[in-house]
Amino acid sequence: MQNEIGLVLPKTVAYVRSAIEAAGFKAVDCGGGLLVDIGTRGPLVAIRADMDALPITEETGLPFTSTHPGAMHACGHDAHSGALLACAEAYARVPPQGYRVRLLFQPGEEGFFGARPMIAAGCLSGVSVIVGAHVGNLSEELEPGQAGFLPGPMMAASDLFEGRFIGSGGHGAAPHQALDPIPALAQFVCALQAFRNRVPDQRKPFVVSVCEISAGTTYNVIPGEARFKGTARTLEPDERALARTGIERACAGIAAAHGLGHEFLWLPGYPPLTNDAQATGIAMAAAMEVLRPENVRQLVVPSMGGEDFAYYLAEVPGCFWFLNTQSPAEGKAYPNHHPRFDVDERLLGRVALVNMAAAAALARAYS
């Protein structure tokens, strides 16, 4: 797989298309990605993989380390696509009986909303149910090699926010002659921790993180502005709305208290990923058949990460699941999005096995 970022992945798409053709199938362009239909009759089940890389410089030292500066597959999307290509090769040997399969190779999952142009281009047309997986270590409840399923909300909304406090600047020796935005920014960061701990229902997952701040250029100059960026993660619509209003209110109130101007921008991210309960139960049972029950778990705690597979699940029933593909004993213990992220490739066959078994079982239930 190539290490390309975003919605336009020409080298990656060409590689996948070639591999699909080698398996004996035709790949059709669809919303920047590819669509592959297999089978002749029966209900249509979709299996989705993403293809895009992350803007991270790889530090794994592997023989196949990315040769694209500032880009690597630090979230396992190359593994997802590889597993879906394995599905195509398996279907070439043993075609689906009594149902059809649609393989979806999607661009732009990492913050580029790649599922939306795929859906707009008709990738779900005729689809009865969908399944997809994510590798890495996305749940502390899973041991290496274990698959995890969770009906209902499984991953969070991934909203972003940014803004700035606007002062007048001045000399660090004479703060009384300036409007200093730095104390306001410091108070804002602390206020968000208090907001998160006191305002939302503490029984519901709710994350607010300020992840970037910037202000000033030297020791003795009060800057004219102080900037911030952050993210809010929630699982329910009411909590999502509360996050936005609460963070924006804190910014405006603190700016007013310090006599500052302010700007605030809310950037809606992916919605919460909510699995269909029936589809999840069916997919989980299928996983138990091919992996054995001890390698399959129903999760208790959702992930506060985001995933645009949520858009597919808003259109058709389906199931998204996790496979822990890490191997700490072999040094493969780094988390997703880390420059040294790697997976135990011996476990990747499980992604294809479970997705194919789930597709067959779901086809029977949603015929």
Secondary structure, DSSP 8 states (H G I E B T S, - for coil): ----BSS--HHHHHHHHHHHHHTT---EEETTEEEEEE-SSS-EEEEEEE--BBS-------TT---STT-B-TTSHHHHHHHHHHHHHHHHHS--SSSEEEEEEE--TTTS-THHHHHHTTTTTTEEEEEEEEEE---TT--TT-EEE-SEEEE-EEEEEEEEEE---EETT-GGGS--HHHHHHHHHHHHHHHHHHSS-TTS-EEEEEEEEEE-SSTTEE-SEEEEEEEEEESSHHHHHHHHHHHHHHHHHHHHHTT-EEEEEEE-----EEE-HHHHHHHHHHHHHHH-GGGEEE-SS-BSS--THHHHHTTS-EEEEEEE--BGGGTB---TT-TT----GGGTHHHHHHHHHHHHHHHHHT-
